[in-house]
Amino acid sequence: MKYFVLILILIFSLTLASCSNKAAEMFETAKFEELQNNKEHAIELYDEIIKKYPESEQAKKAKERLAELRKK
């Protein structure tokens, strides 16, 4: 379990470093929060992406993730 979390943090860090814009960074953070079973924070981040960057590709993906999270 310890190694799993460390690997996730490493992957998250590498992905975040490669993000070119704030919407993408926020989306990656929200996905990470989901992996950490922090559903409430992930939902907040997805909502923020939709509000701040409504025309972005990440907003479209965030809407899909919100629909999935709210089903559970």
Biopython code that builds the backbone (N, CA, C, O; Angstrom):
import numpy as np
from Bio.PDB.StructureBuilder import StructureBuilder

atoms = [
    (1, "MET", "N", (0.832, -1.192, 0.000)),
    (1, "MET", "CA", (0.000, 0.000, 0.000)),
    (1, "MET", "C", (0.878, 1.258, 0.000)),
    (1, "MET", "O", (0.596, 2.225, -0.708)),
    (2, "LYS", "N", (1.925, 1.226, 0.791)),
    (2, "LYS", "CA", (2.818, 2.372, 0.885)),
    (2, "LYS", "C", (3.448, 2.670, -0.476)),
    (2, "LYS", "O", (3.528, 3.825, -0.895)),
    (3, "TYR", "N", (3.891, 1.621, -1.153)),
    (3, "TYR", "CA", (4.509, 1.793, -2.468)),
    (3, "TYR", "C", (3.490, 2.265, -3.496)),
    (3, "TYR", "O", (3.814, 3.050, -4.388)),
    (4, "PHE", "N", (2.268, 1.787, -3.368)),
    (4, "PHE", "CA", (1.198, 2.196, -4.277)),
    (4, "PHE", "C", (0.986, 3.704, -4.195)),
    (4, "PHE", "O", (0.901, 4.380, -5.220)),
    (5, "VAL", "N", (0.903, 4.225, -2.985)),
    (5, "VAL", "CA", (0.701, 5.666, -2.792)),
    (5, "VAL", "C", (1.897, 6.445, -3.337)),
    (5, "VAL", "O", (1.728, 7.482, -3.978)),
    (6, "LEU", "N", (3.094, 5.948, -3.082)),
    (6, "LEU", "CA", (4.288, 6.629, -3.591)),
    (6, "LEU", "C", (4.316, 6.645, -5.116)),
    (6, "LEU", "O", (4.684, 7.650, -5.725)),
    (7, "ILE", "N", (3.930, 5.541, -5.723)),
    (7, "ILE", "CA", (3.883, 5.478, -7.185)),
    (7, "ILE", "C", (2.832, 6.442, -7.717)),
    (7, "ILE", "O", (3.068, 7.134, -8.707)),
    (8, "LEU", "N", (1.669, 6.493, -7.064)),
    (8, "LEU", "CA", (0.626, 7.430, -7.490)),
    (8, "LEU", "C", (1.105, 8.876, -7.390)),
    (8, "LEU", "O", (0.850, 9.684, -8.283)),
    (9, "ILE", "N", (1.786, 9.189, -6.322)),
    (9, "ILE", "CA", (2.305, 10.547, -6.155)),
    (9, "ILE", "C", (3.321, 10.863, -7.245)),
    (9, "ILE", "O", (3.321, 11.962, -7.799)),
    (10, "LEU", "N", (4.176, 9.913, -7.548)),
    (10, "LEU", "CA", (5.167, 10.109, -8.603)),
    (10, "LEU", "C", (4.489, 10.321, -9.954)),
    (10, "LEU", "O", (4.837, 11.245, -10.689)),
    (11, "ILE", "N", (3.531, 9.473, -10.276)),
    (11, "ILE", "CA", (2.806, 9.613, -11.547)),
    (11, "ILE", "C", (2.089, 10.957, -11.592)),
    (11, "ILE", "O", (2.139, 11.662, -12.600)),
    (12, "PHE", "N", (1.430, 11.304, -10.506)),
    (12, "PHE", "CA", (0.721, 12.574, -10.433)),
    (12, "PHE", "C", (1.682, 13.738, -10.644)),
    (12, "PHE", "O", (1.379, 14.670, -11.389)),
    (13, "SER", "N", (2.828, 13.686, -9.995)),
    (13, "SER", "CA", (3.817, 14.763, -10.122)),
    (13, "SER", "C", (4.325, 14.900, -11.549)),
    (13, "SER", "O", (4.452, 16.009, -12.067)),
    (14, "LEU", "N", (4.613, 13.775, -12.177)),
    (14, "LEU", "CA", (5.096, 13.814, -13.559)),
    (14, "LEU", "C", (4.018, 14.329, -14.505)),
    (14, "LEU", "O", (4.301, 15.111, -15.413)),
    (15, "THR", "N", (2.797, 13.892, -14.290)),
    (15, "THR", "CA", (1.693, 14.350, -15.128)),
    (15, "THR", "C", (1.464, 15.843, -14.935)),
    (15, "THR", "O", (1.280, 16.584, -15.901)),
    (16, "LEU", "N", (1.479, 16.267, -13.697)),
    (16, "LEU", "CA", (1.259, 17.677, -13.392)),
    (16, "LEU", "C", (2.351, 18.547, -13.997)),
    (16, "LEU", "O", (2.074, 19.645, -14.480)),
    (17, "ALA", "N", (3.566, 18.073, -13.975)),
    (17, "ALA", "CA", (4.681, 18.830, -14.539)),
    (17, "ALA", "C", (4.532, 19.004, -16.044)),
    (17, "ALA", "O", (5.018, 19.983, -16.610)),
    (18, "SER", "N", (3.868, 18.065, -16.686)),
    (18, "SER", "CA", (3.719, 18.145, -18.135)),
    (18, "SER", "C", (2.481, 18.925, -18.573)),
    (18, "SER", "O", (2.303, 19.178, -19.764)),
    (19, "CYS", "N", (1.641, 19.302, -17.644)),
    (19, "CYS", "CA", (0.424, 20.044, -17.992)),
    (19, "CYS", "C", (0.791, 21.450, -18.459)),
    (19, "CYS", "O", (1.657, 22.110, -17.886)),
    (20, "SER", "N", (0.109, 21.885, -19.514)),
    (20, "SER", "CA", (0.461, 23.185, -20.066)),
    (20, "SER", "C", (-0.479, 24.297, -19.626)),
    (20, "SER", "O", (-0.180, 25.470, -19.847)),
    (21, "ASN", "N", (-1.607, 23.959, -19.010)),
    (21, "ASN", "CA", (-2.500, 25.027, -18.582)),
    (21, "ASN", "C", (-3.184, 24.678, -17.265)),
    (21, "ASN", "O", (-3.158, 23.533, -16.814)),
    (22, "LYS", "N", (-3.780, 25.671, -16.677)),
    (22, "LYS", "CA", (-4.378, 25.523, -15.349)),
    (22, "LYS", "C", (-5.547, 24.544, -15.341)),
    (22, "LYS", "O", (-5.700, 23.787, -14.382)),
    (23, "ALA", "N", (-6.365, 24.539, -16.372)),
    (23, "ALA", "CA", (-7.497, 23.610, -16.424)),
    (23, "ALA", "C", (-7.000, 22.168, -16.411)),
    (23, "ALA", "O", (-7.565, 21.317, -15.724)),
    (24, "ALA", "N", (-5.958, 21.902, -17.162)),
    (24, "ALA", "CA", (-5.394, 20.549, -17.205)),
    (24, "ALA", "C", (-4.800, 20.176, -15.849)),
    (24, "ALA", "O", (-4.951, 19.043, -15.394)),
    (25, "GLU", "N", (-4.135, 21.117, -15.212)),
    (25, "GLU", "CA", (-3.568, 20.862, -13.887)),
    (25, "GLU", "C", (-4.671, 20.549, -12.883)),
    (25, "GLU", "O", (-4.558, 19.611, -12.095)),
    (26, "MET", "N", (-5.731, 21.340, -12.920)),
    (26, "MET", "CA", (-6.840, 21.116, -11.998)),
    (26, "MET", "C", (-7.499, 19.770, -12.259)),
    (26, "MET", "O", (-7.869, 19.066, -11.319)),
    (27, "PHE", "N", (-7.646, 19.410, -13.521)),
    (27, "PHE", "CA", (-8.267, 18.134, -13.859)),
    (27, "PHE", "C", (-7.422, 16.975, -13.326)),
    (27, "PHE", "O", (-7.960, 16.018, -12.769)),
    (28, "GLU", "N", (-6.128, 17.059, -13.495)),
    (28, "GLU", "CA", (-5.239, 16.003, -12.990)),
    (28, "GLU", "C", (-5.309, 15.923, -11.465)),
    (28, "GLU", "O", (-5.272, 14.832, -10.898)),
    (29, "THR", "N", (-5.409, 17.059, -10.812)),
    (29, "THR", "CA", (-5.537, 17.073, -9.356)),
    (29, "THR", "C", (-6.845, 16.418, -8.931)),
    (29, "THR", "O", (-6.872, 15.647, -7.972)),
    (30, "ALA", "N", (-7.920, 16.720, -9.635)),
    (30, "ALA", "CA", (-9.219, 16.121, -9.315)),
    (30, "ALA", "C", (-9.176, 14.604, -9.492)),
    (30, "ALA", "O", (-9.713, 13.865, -8.667)),
    (31, "LYS", "N", (-8.542, 14.144, -10.558)),
    (31, "LYS", "CA", (-8.411, 12.698, -10.767)),
    (31, "LYS", "C", (-7.610, 12.065, -9.628)),
    (31, "LYS", "O", (-7.951, 10.986, -9.142)),
    (32, "PHE", "N", (-6.558, 12.739, -9.213)),
    (32, "PHE", "CA", (-5.750, 12.242, -8.099)),
    (32, "PHE", "C", (-6.591, 12.159, -6.826)),
    (32, "PHE", "O", (-6.497, 11.186, -6.078)),
    (33, "GLU", "N", (-7.407, 13.176, -6.585)),
    (33, "GLU", "CA", (-8.279, 13.170, -5.404)),
    (33, "GLU", "C", (-9.248, 11.992, -5.457)),
    (33, "GLU", "O", (-9.530, 11.373, -4.431)),
    (34, "GLU", "N", (-9.753, 11.684, -6.638)),
    (34, "GLU", "CA", (-10.615, 10.507, -6.784)),
    (34, "GLU", "C", (-9.861, 9.244, -6.389)),
    (34, "GLU", "O", (-10.388, 8.406, -5.657)),
    (35, "LEU", "N", (-8.638, 9.107, -6.870)),
    (35, "LEU", "CA", (-7.826, 7.929, -6.544)),
    (35, "LEU", "C", (-7.561, 7.821, -5.045)),
    (35, "LEU", "O", (-7.391, 6.723, -4.515)),
    (36, "GLN", "N", (-7.528, 8.948, -4.378)),
    (36, "GLN", "CA", (-7.298, 8.978, -2.933)),
    (36, "GLN", "C", (-8.614, 8.868, -2.147)),
    (36, "GLN", "O", (-8.633, 9.058, -0.931)),
    (37, "ASN", "N", (-9.702, 8.562, -2.846)),
    (37, "ASN", "CA", (-11.038, 8.431, -2.244)),
    (37, "ASN", "C", (-11.505, 9.720, -1.577)),
    (37, "ASN", "O", (-12.224, 9.686, -0.579)),
    (38, "ASN", "N", (-11.095, 10.848, -2.129)),
    (38, "ASN", "CA", (-11.532, 12.152, -1.639)),
    (38, "ASN", "C", (-12.539, 12.714, -2.645)),
    (38, "ASN", "O", (-12.273, 13.685, -3.353)),
    (39, "LYS", "N", (-13.698, 12.068, -2.679)),
    (39, "LYS", "CA", (-14.736, 12.384, -3.654)),
    (39, "LYS", "C", (-15.200, 13.842, -3.560)),
    (39, "LYS", "O", (-15.405, 14.498, -4.582)),
    (40, "GLU", "N", (-15.364, 14.340, -2.341)),
    (40, "GLU", "CA", (-15.880, 15.700, -2.162)),
    (40, "GLU", "C", (-14.948, 16.744, -2.783)),
    (40, "GLU", "O", (-15.402, 17.668, -3.457)),
    (41, "HIS", "N", (-13.653, 16.589, -2.553)),
    (41, "HIS", "CA", (-12.704, 17.555, -3.112)),
    (41, "HIS", "C", (-12.627, 17.420, -4.628)),
    (41, "HIS", "O", (-12.507, 18.422, -5.334)),
    (42, "ALA", "N", (-12.693, 16.205, -5.128)),
    (42, "ALA", "CA", (-12.687, 15.991, -6.577)),
    (42, "ALA", "C", (-13.883, 16.698, -7.213)),
    (42, "ALA", "O", (-13.743, 17.355, -8.245)),
    (43, "ILE", "N", (-15.044, 16.565, -6.605)),
    (43, "ILE", "CA", (-16.253, 17.220, -7.125)),
    (43, "ILE", "C", (-16.080, 18.736, -7.129)),
    (43, "ILE", "O", (-16.446, 19.399, -8.100)),
    (44, "GLU", "N", (-15.529, 19.285, -6.056)),
    (44, "GLU", "CA", (-15.283, 20.734, -5.994)),
    (44, "GLU", "C", (-14.365, 21.181, -7.128)),
    (44, "GLU", "O", (-14.615, 22.197, -7.776)),
    (45, "LEU", "N", (-13.312, 20.421, -7.358)),
    (45, "LEU", "CA", (-12.368, 20.777, -8.424)),
    (45, "LEU", "C", (-13.019, 20.681, -9.798)),
    (45, "LEU", "O", (-12.825, 21.563, -10.635)),
    (46, "TYR", "N", (-13.785, 19.627, -10.041)),
    (46, "TYR", "CA", (-14.467, 19.494, -11.329)),
    (46, "TYR", "C", (-15.446, 20.653, -11.540)),
    (46, "TYR", "O", (-15.526, 21.210, -12.635)),
    (47, "ASP", "N", (-16.188, 21.013, -10.492)),
    (47, "ASP", "CA", (-17.106, 22.159, -10.596)),
    (47, "ASP", "C", (-16.350, 23.449, -10.921)),
    (47, "ASP", "O", (-16.803, 24.254, -11.735)),
    (48, "GLU", "N", (-15.214, 23.633, -10.288)),
    (48, "GLU", "CA", (-14.409, 24.839, -10.521)),
    (48, "GLU", "C", (-13.888, 24.893, -11.961)),
    (48, "GLU", "O", (-13.867, 25.958, -12.577)),
    (49, "ILE", "N", (-13.474, 23.755, -12.487)),
    (49, "ILE", "CA", (-13.014, 23.697, -13.885)),
    (49, "ILE", "C", (-14.135, 24.134, -14.814)),
    (49, "ILE", "O", (-13.917, 24.925, -15.732)),
    (50, "ILE", "N", (-15.329, 23.619, -14.575)),
    (50, "ILE", "CA", (-16.477, 23.942, -15.433)),
    (50, "ILE", "C", (-16.804, 25.431, -15.361)),
    (50, "ILE", "O", (-17.126, 26.046, -16.378)),
    (51, "LYS", "N", (-16.724, 26.012, -14.168)),
    (51, "LYS", "CA", (-17.032, 27.435, -14.005)),
    (51, "LYS", "C", (-15.957, 28.337, -14.609)),
    (51, "LYS", "O", (-16.273, 29.315, -15.286)),
    (52, "LYS", "N", (-14.681, 28.008, -14.364)),
    (52, "LYS", "CA", (-13.585, 28.876, -14.808)),
    (52, "LYS", "C", (-13.194, 28.675, -16.267)),
    (52, "LYS", "O", (-12.763, 29.617, -16.931)),
    (53, "TYR", "N", (-13.342, 27.460, -16.763)),
    (53, "TYR", "CA", (-12.880, 27.133, -18.118)),
    (53, "TYR", "C", (-13.971, 26.383, -18.889)),
    (53, "TYR", "O", (-13.743, 25.256, -19.330)),
    (54, "PRO", "N", (-15.151, 26.988, -19.058)),
    (54, "PRO", "CA", (-16.297, 26.271, -19.636)),
    (54, "PRO", "C", (-16.096, 25.767, -21.065)),
    (54, "PRO", "O", (-16.756, 24.813, -21.476)),
    (55, "GLU", "N", (-15.212, 26.381, -21.817)),
    (55, "GLU", "CA", (-15.006, 25.983, -23.214)),
    (55, "GLU", "C", (-13.856, 24.994, -23.396)),
    (55, "GLU", "O", (-13.566, 24.576, -24.517)),
    (56, "SER", "N", (-13.215, 24.627, -22.315)),
    (56, "SER", "CA", (-12.042, 23.752, -22.417)),
    (56, "SER", "C", (-12.440, 22.285, -22.564)),
    (56, "SER", "O", (-13.553, 21.881, -22.228)),
    (57, "GLU", "N", (-11.503, 21.516, -23.070)),
    (57, "GLU", "CA", (-11.691, 20.064, -23.167)),
    (57, "GLU", "C", (-11.824, 19.463, -21.767)),
    (57, "GLU", "O", (-12.558, 18.496, -21.566)),
    (58, "GLN", "N", (-11.110, 20.044, -20.805)),
    (58, "GLN", "CA", (-11.183, 19.540, -19.439)),
    (58, "GLN", "C", (-12.567, 19.762, -18.831)),
    (58, "GLN", "O", (-13.015, 18.957, -18.014)),
    (59, "ALA", "N", (-13.247, 20.834, -19.215)),
    (59, "ALA", "CA", (-14.605, 21.072, -18.714)),
    (59, "ALA", "C", (-15.540, 19.970, -19.197)),
    (59, "ALA", "O", (-16.391, 19.495, -18.445)),
    (60, "LYS", "N", (-15.381, 19.572, -20.435)),
    (60, "LYS", "CA", (-16.196, 18.476, -20.978)),
    (60, "LYS", "C", (-15.937, 17.187, -20.191)),
    (60, "LYS", "O", (-16.868, 16.480, -19.805)),
    (61, "LYS", "N", (-14.665, 16.905, -19.964)),
    (61, "LYS", "CA", (-14.305, 15.704, -19.207)),
    (61, "LYS", "C", (-14.778, 15.812, -17.754)),
    (61, "LYS", "O", (-15.209, 14.822, -17.163)),
    (62, "ALA", "N", (-14.696, 17.010, -17.187)),
    (62, "ALA", "CA", (-15.129, 17.222, -15.805)),
    (62, "ALA", "C", (-16.626, 16.955, -15.664)),
    (62, "ALA", "O", (-17.059, 16.377, -14.668)),
    (63, "LYS", "N", (-17.410, 17.367, -16.642)),
    (63, "LYS", "CA", (-18.854, 17.094, -16.613)),
    (63, "LYS", "C", (-19.115, 15.595, -16.624)),
    (63, "LYS", "O", (-19.999, 15.110, -15.918)),
    (64, "GLU", "N", (-18.354, 14.869, -17.417)),
    (64, "GLU", "CA", (-18.503, 13.414, -17.475)),
    (64, "GLU", "C", (-18.147, 12.778, -16.131)),
    (64, "GLU", "O", (-18.848, 11.884, -15.656)),
    (65, "ARG", "N", (-17.064, 13.240, -15.529)),
    (65, "ARG", "CA", (-16.639, 12.682, -14.239)),
    (65, "ARG", "C", (-17.657, 13.012, -13.148)),
    (65, "ARG", "O", (-17.951, 12.174, -12.296)),
    (66, "LEU", "N", (-18.199, 14.242, -13.176)),
    (66, "LEU", "CA", (-19.205, 14.622, -12.182)),
    (66, "LEU", "C", (-20.432, 13.730, -12.283)),
    (66, "LEU", "O", (-20.970, 13.281, -11.271)),
    (67, "ALA", "N", (-20.870, 13.479, -13.505)),
    (67, "ALA", "CA", (-22.034, 12.612, -13.697)),
    (67, "ALA", "C", (-21.761, 11.230, -13.112)),
    (67, "ALA", "O", (-22.627, 10.644, -12.461)),
    (68, "GLU", "N", (-20.580, 10.721, -13.339)),
    (68, "GLU", "CA", (-20.207, 9.400, -12.821)),
    (68, "GLU", "C", (-20.116, 9.405, -11.291)),
    (68, "GLU", "O", (-20.612, 8.487, -10.638)),
    (69, "LEU", "N", (-19.494, 10.418, -10.731)),
    (69, "LEU", "CA", (-19.339, 10.491, -9.273)),
    (69, "LEU", "C", (-20.669, 10.667, -8.558)),
    (69, "LEU", "O", (-20.866, 10.134, -7.466)),
    (70, "ARG", "N", (-21.562, 11.397, -9.156)),
    (70, "ARG", "CA", (-22.856, 11.658, -8.509)),
    (70, "ARG", "C", (-23.805, 10.478, -8.623)),
    (70, "ARG", "O", (-24.814, 10.427, -7.920)),
    (71, "LYS", "N", (-23.497, 9.524, -9.502)),
    (71, "LYS", "CA", (-24.281, 8.290, -9.596)),
    (71, "LYS", "C", (-24.011, 7.380, -8.407)),
    (71, "LYS", "O", (-24.897, 6.664, -7.941)),
    (72, "LYS", "N", (-22.779, 7.420, -7.925)),
    (72, "LYS", "CA", (-22.338, 6.486, -6.875)),
    (72, "LYS", "C", (-22.940, 6.821, -5.542)),
    (72, "LYS", "O", (-22.673, 6.135, -4.555)),
]
sb = StructureBuilder()
sb.init_structure("model")
sb.init_model(0)
sb.init_chain("A")
sb.init_seg("    ")
for serial, (resi, resn, name, xyz) in enumerate(atoms, 1):
    if name == "N":
        sb.init_residue(resn, " ", resi, " ")
    sb.init_atom(name, np.array(xyz, "f"), 0.0, 1.0, " ", f" {name:<3s}", serial, name[0])
structure = sb.get_structure()
